[in-house]
Amino acid sequence: GMAAYGLRHIPVVDDGKLVGLLTHRDMLRFSDSEFGRARAQQHVDDQRSERTFVASVMTRDVQTVAPQT
């Protein structure tokens, strides 16, 4: 996952515009809510995760500042 690469935040860009941020916390919240079931459900969980779009998990309305700020 993200932690293995030392990542806690990944910007989500659409056509050069920042549209969201995928955070470590977003992934944890998604894992807890969608995949917090028994190991017997692992195959079903894997299939479900493959059908999940980043847009449904990411943090939207990210506030930004100019580089000189």
N, CA, C and O atoms as a Tinker XYZ file with bonds, in Angstrom:
   276  protein
     1  N      0.800000   -1.181000    0.000000    73     2
     2  CA     0.000000    0.000000    0.000000    64     1     3
     3  C      0.847000    1.250000    0.000000    63     2     4     5
     4  O      2.047000    1.204000   -0.267000    81     3
     5  N      0.225000    2.342000    0.295000    73     3     6
     6  CA     0.869000    3.646000    0.265000    64     5     7
     7  C      2.015000    3.728000    1.273000    63     6     8     9
     8  O      3.069000    4.289000    0.977000    81     7
     9  N      1.805000    3.171000    2.450000    73     7    10
    10  CA     2.817000    3.255000    3.505000    64     9    11
    11  C      4.119000    2.577000    3.112000    63    10    12    13
    12  O      5.192000    3.000000    3.540000    81    11
    13  N      4.037000    1.532000    2.304000    73    11    14
    14  CA     5.237000    0.816000    1.866000    64    13    15
    15  C      6.158000    1.725000    1.067000    63    14    16    17
    16  O      7.366000    1.494000    1.025000    81    15
    17  N      5.608000    2.749000    0.436000    73    15    18
    18  CA     6.390000    3.695000   -0.357000    64    17    19
    19  C      6.594000    5.022000    0.364000    63    18    20    21
    20  O      7.125000    5.969000   -0.215000    81    19
    21  N      6.180000    5.094000    1.610000    73    19    22
    22  CA     6.335000    6.331000    2.374000    64    21    23
    23  C      5.375000    7.428000    1.936000    63    22    24    25
    24  O      5.637000    8.609000    2.167000    81    23
    25  N      4.266000    7.050000    1.306000    73    23    26
    26  CA     3.292000    8.030000    0.828000    64    25    27
    27  C      2.125000    8.137000    1.792000    63    26    28    29
    28  O      1.608000    7.131000    2.277000    81    27
    29  N      1.718000    9.364000    2.063000    73    27    30
    30  CA     0.551000    9.586000    2.902000    64    29    31
    31  C     -0.531000   10.364000    2.158000    63    30    32    33
    32  O     -1.694000   10.369000    2.561000    81    31
    33  N     -0.131000   11.027000    1.057000    73    31    34
    34  CA    -1.066000   11.827000    0.266000    64    33    35
    35  C     -0.690000   11.700000   -1.210000    63    34    36    37
    36  O      0.487000   11.776000   -1.564000    81    35
    37  N     -1.689000   11.506000   -2.067000    73    35    38
    38  CA    -1.464000   11.445000   -3.505000    64    37    39
    39  C     -2.434000   12.413000   -4.167000    63    38    40    41
    40  O     -3.648000   12.252000   -4.042000    81    39
    41  N     -1.907000   13.431000   -4.879000    73    39    42
    42  CA    -2.806000   14.358000   -5.569000    64    41    43
    43  C     -3.536000   13.648000   -6.710000    63    42    44    45
    44  O     -2.958000   12.804000   -7.396000    81    43
    45  N     -4.796000   13.992000   -6.904000    73    43    46
    46  CA    -5.596000   13.450000   -7.997000    64    45    47
    47  C     -5.849000   14.599000   -8.967000    63    46    48    49
    48  O     -6.476000   15.597000   -8.613000    81    47
    49  N     -5.358000   14.448000  -10.183000    73    47    50
    50  CA    -5.396000   15.528000  -11.169000    64    49    51
    51  C     -6.235000   15.093000  -12.363000    63    50    52    53
    52  O     -6.129000   13.958000  -12.829000    81    51
    53  N     -7.069000   16.004000  -12.853000    73    51    54
    54  CA    -7.869000   15.755000  -14.047000    64    53    55
    55  C     -7.644000   16.912000  -15.005000    63    54    56    57
    56  O     -7.972000   18.057000  -14.694000    81    55
    57  N     -7.081000   16.611000  -16.173000    73    55    58
    58  CA    -6.805000   17.626000  -17.191000    64    57    59
    59  C     -5.978000   18.779000  -16.622000    63    58    60    61
    60  O     -6.239000   19.946000  -16.913000    81    59
    61  N     -4.978000   18.437000  -15.807000    73    59    62
    62  CA    -4.074000   19.433000  -15.246000    64    61    63
    63  C     -4.599000   20.184000  -14.039000    63    62    64    65
    64  O     -3.902000   21.043000  -13.498000    81    63
    65  N     -5.803000   19.881000  -13.608000    73    63    66
    66  CA    -6.402000   20.579000  -12.462000    64    65    67
    67  C     -6.513000   19.623000  -11.278000    63    66    68    69
    68  O     -6.946000   18.480000  -11.430000    81    67
    69  N     -6.121000   20.098000  -10.104000    73    67    70
    70  CA    -6.248000   19.303000   -8.890000    64    69    71
    71  C     -7.726000   19.143000   -8.548000    63    70    72    73
    72  O     -8.433000   20.130000   -8.346000    81    71
    73  N     -8.193000   17.888000   -8.485000    73    71    74
    74  CA    -9.607000   17.634000   -8.193000    64    73    75
    75  C     -9.803000   16.925000   -6.864000    63    74    76    77
    76  O    -10.932000   16.779000   -6.394000    81    75
    77  N     -8.713000   16.484000   -6.258000    73    75    78
    78  CA    -8.834000   15.799000   -4.985000    64    77    79
    79  C     -7.492000   15.333000   -4.473000    63    78    80    81
    80  O     -6.452000   15.553000   -5.093000    81    79
    81  N     -7.541000   14.688000   -3.333000    73    79    82
    82  CA    -6.351000   14.171000   -2.689000    64    81    83
    83  C     -6.712000   12.817000   -2.103000    63    82    84    85
    84  O     -7.669000   12.695000   -1.338000    81    83
    85  N     -5.945000   11.808000   -2.463000    73    83    86
    86  CA    -6.142000   10.486000   -1.885000    64    85    87
    87  C     -5.174000   10.377000   -0.714000    63    86    88    89
    88  O     -3.957000   10.390000   -0.900000    81    87
    89  N     -5.713000   10.270000    0.475000    73    87    90
    90  CA    -4.876000   10.250000    1.672000    64    89    91
    91  C     -4.833000    8.856000    2.278000    63    90    92    93
    92  O     -5.674000    8.002000    1.995000    81    91
    93  N     -3.839000    8.654000    3.111000    73    91    94
    94  CA    -3.716000    7.398000    3.841000    64    93    95
    95  C     -4.984000    7.153000    4.655000    63    94    96    97
    96  O     -5.463000    6.023000    4.751000    81    95
    97  N     -5.510000    8.202000    5.228000    73    95    98
    98  CA    -6.731000    8.111000    6.030000    64    97    99
    99  C     -7.946000    7.718000    5.184000    63    98   100   101
   100  O     -8.802000    6.954000    5.629000    81    99
   101  N     -8.009000    8.255000    3.949000    73    99   102
   102  CA    -9.093000    7.863000    3.037000    64   101   103
   103  C     -9.045000    6.363000    2.787000    63   102   104   105
   104  O    -10.076000    5.690000    2.798000    81   103
   105  N     -7.847000    5.844000    2.562000    73   103   106
   106  CA    -7.688000    4.416000    2.290000    64   105   107
   107  C     -8.067000    3.583000    3.512000    63   106   108   109
   108  O     -8.699000    2.535000    3.381000    81   107
   109  N     -7.683000    4.043000    4.688000    73   107   110
   110  CA    -8.050000    3.319000    5.904000    64   109   111
   111  C     -9.558000    3.313000    6.113000    63   110   112   113
   112  O    -10.140000    2.290000    6.475000    81   111
   113  N    -10.183000    4.457000    5.881000    73   111   114
   114  CA   -11.637000    4.567000    6.040000    64   113   115
   115  C    -12.341000    3.644000    5.027000    63   114   116   117
   116  O    -13.319000    2.977000    5.363000    81   115
   117  N    -11.837000    3.615000    3.801000    73   115   118
   118  CA   -12.400000    2.745000    2.770000    64   117   119
   119  C    -12.221000    1.283000    3.157000    63   118   120   121
   120  O    -13.150000    0.486000    3.024000    81   119
   121  N    -11.042000    0.930000    3.630000    73   119   122
   122  CA   -10.769000   -0.454000    4.031000    64   121   123
   123  C    -11.669000   -0.879000    5.176000    63   122   124   125
   124  O    -12.222000   -1.979000    5.163000    81   123
   125  N    -11.816000   -0.013000    6.164000    73   123   126
   126  CA   -12.645000   -0.337000    7.322000    64   125   127
   127  C    -14.106000   -0.502000    6.931000    63   126   128   129
   128  O    -14.775000   -1.418000    7.409000    81   127
   129  N    -14.605000    0.373000    6.069000    73   127   130
   130  CA   -16.027000    0.329000    5.747000    64   129   131
   131  C    -16.360000   -0.737000    4.717000    63   130   132   133
   132  O    -17.373000   -1.425000    4.844000    81   131
   133  N    -15.525000   -0.884000    3.706000    73   131   134
   134  CA   -15.842000   -1.785000    2.607000    64   133   135
   135  C    -15.253000   -3.180000    2.775000    63   134   136   137
   136  O    -15.824000   -4.158000    2.294000    81   135
   137  N    -14.116000   -3.276000    3.455000    73   135   138
   138  CA   -13.397000   -4.536000    3.455000    64   137   139
   139  C    -13.101000   -5.079000    4.846000    63   138   140   141
   140  O    -12.213000   -5.915000    5.013000    81   139
   141  N    -13.837000   -4.608000    5.838000    73   139   142
   142  CA   -13.562000   -5.028000    7.200000    64   141   143
   143  C    -14.200000   -6.344000    7.570000    63   142   144   145
   144  O    -14.564000   -6.540000    8.730000    81   143
   145  N    -14.348000   -7.243000    6.638000    73   143   146
   146  CA   -14.987000   -8.527000    6.897000    64   145   147
   147  C    -13.953000   -9.640000    7.070000    63   146   148   149
   148  O    -12.749000   -9.403000    6.979000    81   147
   149  N    -14.430000  -10.831000    7.315000    73   147   150
   150  CA   -13.569000  -11.996000    7.567000    64   149   151
   151  C    -12.721000  -12.329000    6.342000    63   150   152   153
   152  O    -13.053000  -11.943000    5.222000    81   151
   153  N    -11.614000  -13.055000    6.569000    73   151   154
   154  CA   -10.712000  -13.460000    5.497000    64   153   155
   155  C    -11.427000  -14.264000    4.408000    63   154   156   157
   156  O    -11.002000  -14.237000    3.253000    81   155
   157  N    -12.482000  -14.964000    4.747000    73   155   158
   158  CA   -13.219000  -15.750000    3.764000    64   157   159
   159  C    -13.769000  -14.864000    2.659000    63   158   160   161
   160  O    -14.059000  -15.346000    1.564000    81   159
   161  N    -13.915000  -13.591000    2.931000    73   159   162
   162  CA   -14.440000  -12.642000    1.947000    64   161   163
   163  C    -13.349000  -12.017000    1.079000    63   162   164   165
   164  O    -13.650000  -11.148000    0.261000    81   163
   165  N    -12.102000  -12.430000    1.231000    73   163   166
   166  CA   -10.981000  -11.774000    0.551000    64   165   167
   167  C    -11.164000  -11.721000   -0.969000    63   166   168   169
   168  O    -10.910000  -10.681000   -1.577000    81   167
   169  N    -11.597000  -12.813000   -1.588000    73   167   170
   170  CA   -11.778000  -12.832000   -3.044000    64   169   171
   171  C    -12.838000  -11.819000   -3.477000    63   170   172   173
   172  O    -12.641000  -11.083000   -4.444000    81   171
   173  N    -13.944000  -11.784000   -2.770000    73   171   174
   174  CA   -15.013000  -10.819000   -3.064000    64   173   175
   175  C    -14.485000   -9.410000   -2.862000    63   174   176   177
   176  O    -14.763000   -8.523000   -3.670000    81   175
   177  N    -13.729000   -9.193000   -1.797000    73   175   178
   178  CA   -13.167000   -7.874000   -1.512000    64   177   179
   179  C    -12.221000   -7.432000   -2.614000    63   178   180   181
   180  O    -12.252000   -6.272000   -3.025000    81   179
   181  N    -11.372000   -8.345000   -3.104000    73   179   182
   182  CA   -10.436000   -8.020000   -4.174000    64   181   183
   183  C    -11.187000   -7.588000   -5.430000    63   182   184   185
   184  O    -10.804000   -6.615000   -6.079000    81   183
   185  N    -12.244000   -8.301000   -5.769000    73   183   186
   186  CA   -13.039000   -7.940000   -6.940000    64   185   187
   187  C    -13.690000   -6.577000   -6.756000    63   186   188   189
   188  O    -13.720000   -5.773000   -7.687000    81   187
   189  N    -14.210000   -6.313000   -5.563000    73   187   190
   190  CA   -14.861000   -5.030000   -5.288000    64   189   191
   191  C    -13.854000   -3.886000   -5.372000    63   190   192   193
   192  O    -14.173000   -2.823000   -5.905000    81   191
   193  N    -12.649000   -4.089000   -4.855000    73   191   194
   194  CA   -11.649000   -3.021000   -4.895000    64   193   195
   195  C    -11.234000   -2.705000   -6.323000    63   194   196   197
   196  O    -10.902000   -1.559000   -6.626000    81   195
   197  N    -11.247000   -3.698000   -7.208000    73   195   198
   198  CA   -10.904000   -3.467000   -8.606000    64   197   199
   199  C    -11.965000   -2.642000   -9.317000    63   198   200   201
   200  O    -11.668000   -2.026000  -10.341000    81   199
   201  N    -13.190000   -2.607000   -8.810000    73   199   202
   202  CA   -14.277000   -1.849000   -9.428000    64   201   203
   203  C    -14.481000   -0.486000   -8.770000    63   202   204   205
   204  O    -15.392000    0.251000   -9.147000    81   203
   205  N    -13.654000   -0.147000   -7.805000    73   203   206
   206  CA   -13.817000    1.108000   -7.075000    64   205   207
   207  C    -12.931000    2.187000   -7.694000    63   206   208   209
   208  O    -11.737000    1.969000   -7.897000    81   207
   209  N    -13.504000    3.331000   -7.989000    73   207   210
   210  CA   -12.766000    4.438000   -8.567000    64   209   211
   211  C    -12.209000    5.338000   -7.464000    63   210   212   213
   212  O    -12.820000    5.492000   -6.407000    81   211
   213  N    -11.059000    5.921000   -7.721000    73   211   214
   214  CA   -10.424000    6.830000   -6.763000    64   213   215
   215  C    -11.389000    7.955000   -6.396000    63   214   216   217
   216  O    -11.433000    8.383000   -5.243000    81   215
   217  N    -12.154000    8.430000   -7.363000    73   215   218
   218  CA   -13.079000    9.548000   -7.117000    64   217   219
   219  C    -14.087000    9.246000   -6.022000    63   218   220   221
   220  O    -14.571000   10.165000   -5.361000    81   219
   221  N    -14.409000    7.981000   -5.819000    73   219   222
   222  CA   -15.392000    7.643000   -4.788000    64   221   223
   223  C    -14.771000    7.541000   -3.403000    63   222   224   225
   224  O    -15.490000    7.407000   -2.413000    81   223
   225  N    -13.448000    7.601000   -3.318000    73   223   226
   226  CA   -12.751000    7.432000   -2.048000    64   225   227
   227  C    -12.007000    8.699000   -1.630000    63   226   228   229
   228  O    -11.847000    8.956000   -0.437000    81   227
   229  N    -11.553000    9.488000   -2.599000    73   227   230
   230  CA   -10.659000   10.626000   -2.328000    64   229   231
   231  C    -11.346000   11.751000   -1.565000    63   230   232   233
   232  O    -12.572000   11.828000   -1.498000    81   231
   233  N    -10.523000   12.616000   -0.994000    73   231   234
   234  CA   -10.977000   13.844000   -0.358000    64   233   235
   235  C    -11.118000   14.899000   -1.444000    63   234   236   237
   236  O    -10.187000   15.141000   -2.213000    81   235
   237  N    -12.277000   15.519000   -1.503000    73   235   238
   238  CA   -12.533000   16.563000   -2.514000    64   237   239
   239  C    -12.416000   17.939000   -1.874000    63   238   240   241
   240  O    -12.201000   18.066000   -0.668000    81   239
   241  N    -12.558000   18.953000   -2.693000    73   239   242
   242  CA   -12.542000   20.345000   -2.214000    64   241   243
   243  C    -11.287000   20.639000   -1.413000    63   242   244   245
   244  O    -11.357000   21.188000   -0.313000    81   243
   245  N    -10.138000   20.272000   -1.968000    73   243   246
   246  CA    -8.856000   20.511000   -1.316000    64   245   247
   247  C     -8.513000   21.988000   -1.468000    63   246   248   249
   248  O     -8.597000   22.537000   -2.567000    81   247
   249  N     -8.131000   22.624000   -0.381000    73   247   250
   250  CA    -7.730000   24.023000   -0.429000    64   249   251
   251  C     -6.255000   24.097000   -0.772000    63   250   252   253
   252  O     -5.442000   23.356000   -0.219000    81   251
   253  N     -5.913000   24.987000   -1.680000    73   251   254
   254  CA    -4.529000   25.140000   -2.118000    64   253   255
   255  C     -4.091000   26.594000   -1.964000    63   254   256   257
   256  O     -4.910000   27.497000   -1.793000    81   255
   257  N     -2.791000   26.789000   -2.029000    73   255   258
   258  CA    -2.211000   28.137000   -2.013000    64   257   259
   259  C     -1.183000   28.220000   -3.139000    63   258   260   261
   260  O     -0.701000   27.198000   -3.626000    81   259
   261  N     -0.859000   29.420000   -3.538000    73   259   262
   262  CA     0.153000   29.629000   -4.571000    64   261   263
   263  C      1.530000   29.255000   -4.030000    63   262   264   265
   264  O      1.748000   29.338000   -2.822000    81   263
   265  N      2.463000   28.845000   -4.886000    73   263   266
   266  CA     3.794000   28.449000   -4.427000    64   265   267
   267  C      4.521000   29.537000   -3.616000    63   266   268   269
   268  O      5.292000   29.213000   -2.712000    81   267
   269  N      4.291000   30.788000   -3.919000    73   267   270
   270  CA     4.980000   31.872000   -3.209000    64   269   271
   271  C      4.344000   32.198000   -1.847000    63   270   272   273
   272  O      4.867000   33.033000   -1.108000    81   271
   273  N      3.233000   31.552000   -1.514000    73   271   274
   274  CA     2.558000   31.810000   -0.232000    64   273   275
   275  C      3.338000   31.200000    0.919000    63   274   276
   276  O      2.925000   31.314000    2.073000    81   275
